[in-house]
């Protein structure tokens, strides 16, 4: 039987808007975590929606021969689960290797899906999920999708006329960068809740980068499949001055 393991890892940071402030939401979440059982039990069924699917990925190379992962075929980073739950949502695992029928039944009940980053693999399983959700969206039911790092790379390859070749090598290991907005962030879906504070992203190196692949901004001028669905909202720069696409969102 295929299983999914939730493991500790470094957090990928992003934000979801809510009626109360994000600080209040996080404090409440950490308080429940600290107090443990009784407080958790009291609130365990309080959140019914949204329900967010997170895709598992195959074990990374260093995990395969690690006895702690014996019997497991895939995992979900705990940081993604913590992030979603801290924002007030519930999590459903979408497990690499499970049948398309089981996955489809889950997708029908979800409010959105996260395509996570990491060094595992879910390229083809993710393609099935992405195409299924896109078909649902085309039929009038809206399912938002979020892609971080590898998840973002996968999604770009799914829609590109050139597949994986839409990406180029942009080796950058564990460092933070500033953004340069190519549109007004106050007019975007991802940054607009920040208002003028969004421009802090341009003034400080706050976006974490650890990647081998990236995308040249010119691809949005030459790749019709990519530009038909997405537009880029921000870029960052490699140490040699090359720009790469830092964030995108759908039209």
N, C-alpha and C positions, 0 to 999 in steps of 0.2 A: 504494500500500500504506500502510495506517495504521501509524504508528510511535509509540513512546512514548519520551520523553526523560527521563532522570534528571538533575535539576539541583540545584545548591546552593541552600539556603534556610535560614531560621531553624528551629531544632529545636522540635518539639512534644514536650514531656517527659512521659513516663509510665513505668511500671515493670512488669516481668514477674517473678514469683517464680522462683527457681531453687534448686538444691541448694546451690550455693556462693553467697557473697555477691555482691550487685550490683557492689560495688566491685572485687572480684576479677575478675568477668566483664568489666567495662569495661577494667580495666588490661590484661588478656590481649588484648582486642580492639585496644586502642591500640598495644600492643607489636607485634602482628602487622602492623598497618597501618604502623608506623614501620620495621620491619625489611624489609618488602616481600617481593618475589618468592619466595625460597626458603622462608621461614617460612610464607607463604601457601600455596604449593604443597604443603607438607608436611601442612597441615591442611585443604586445600580440600574433601576429600570426607569429613571427619570427622563432619559434622553431616548426618544424613539426615532427621531430624524434630526439632521440628515444621517444617512448611513453611507459610508464611503468604502469602496473596495480598494484594497492595496494588493498589487501583483507581487507574488513571490518570485524569487530568482534562484537559479541553481547555485550550489555551493561554490564559493571561490576556491582557487587552487590550494591555498593554505589550510582550508577547512577539510578537504577531501580525506586526508590521512590523519586528521585530528580525531582522537577517540571521543572527544566531547560531542562530535557531530555524527557519531556512528548511528546508522539507521535512519538518518534524515537525508532527503534529496534536495530540499530547497529551504529558503528562509526569508523572513521579512525583517528588515532592520527595525529595532525597537524604537528608534528615534522617530520614524514615520508614524508609528502607532501613537506615541506620546503626543506628537504634534497635532494629529487629528483629534485625539480625545481632549487635549487641552483647549481646542477650539470649540468643543461642545458636541462633537459628532461621535458616532459609533463606527467600528471597523469590522469589515468582513474580508477575510483572506481570499484572494483569487489565486489558486495554487497551480503552478506549472506541473503539467502531467495529468491533471484531472480531465475528465471528458468534456467535450464542447457542450454537451447537453447540460451537465452540472453547472458549468460556467454560465451558460445562457440563462438558466433559472436564477442564478445569483444576480446577474446583470439586470434582469427585469425588476428586481426589488431594490436596486441601489439608487442613490442620488448623485453619484459621481465616482470617478476612478482615478487613482494615483499611479502613474508609471514611475517607479523609483529609480534612483541612481545606484551605482555599485559596480562590482566586477563580476557578478554572476551573469546569467543569460536567461532571457525570456523573449528573444526577438520574434520568433514565430507565434508563440502563444500571445504575446502582446499585439501582434498584427491581427490575430483573430478578434481579440477584444476591441481593438481600435476600429476595425472595419464594421464589427457588429454595432458598436455604439454610434458610428457615423450613419449607418443605415437607419437606426432608430431615430436619430436626429433629423435625418432627411424625411422621415415619416411624421415629423411634428412633435416628437417627444425629446426634450432637451436633457442630455447627460453631459455635464461638464467634465473635462479631462485636465489633469495637471501632470506635467512631465518635468522631472528634475534630472539634470546631468545625463546619464545614460538613457533615462526615459525620454528626455527631450530629444536626444539623438535618434532614438528609435522612431519617435513620432515624425520627425522631419524626414526620415528615410521612407516611412510608409506613404507619404504624400508626394514625395519628390518624383519628377520624371526620371531622375537618374539613380533612384534608390539610395543605397549606402554611399554612392559616389558624390552625393550632395555635400558630404563631409570631407574635411581635409585635416591633416595632422597639425594640432596645436597643443604640443606637450607643455603642460603646466602642472607642477606638483605642489599641492598643499600650500597655497598662498591666497591672499585676499587682494581684491582689485576694486577700483572705483568704476562706476558706470558713466557712460556718456549717452544721454537720451537723444534719440533721433526724431522723437515726437514729443509733444508736451505730455509729461507723465500724468498731469491732472485730467487728461482726456483718455487715459487708458483704463482698462478693466483692472489691471494688476496693481497699479500704483495710485489710483485716483483717491482712495480713502485717506491717503497721507496729506493731500493738499500740497501746500508749498514745501512741507517737510520732505517730500519726495526728492527734492534737489540735494538733500544731504547725501544721497547715493553718489552724486557727482563730486562731492567735496571730501569724502572719506573712503578708504579702502575697506569696505564692509561686506563685499560679496565673496564668499569662499569659493575657490577654484581648485579642482583636482581632476584633470582630464587629459586624455590623449587626443580626442577628436574635437573639432569645432567647425564652425561654418563661416565662410567668407560672406560679408554683407552683400557682395555683388551677385550672389546666387539668387537673391530676390528679384534681380533684374533679368536673369536668364532662364530660370527654372519656373515654367508656367504652373506646374503642379503644386509647387511649394507656395508661390505667390498667390495662387487662387484661393488658398485656405488660410494662410498666415501672413502677417506683416511683422517686421522686427521693430521693437520699441526701444532697445538700448544695445550699445556695443561696449566692449572693453578692449584693451590693447595689450598685446604681448610685449615683453621687454624689448623686442626688436622693432617695435612700432606697428606690427601688423594688427589690424582690427579684426575682431571676430564677434559674431552675434551673441549677445549675453542674455537677451530675453525676447520672446516672441509671443504673440497672442493671435487668436483666430479672428477672422473678419465677421 
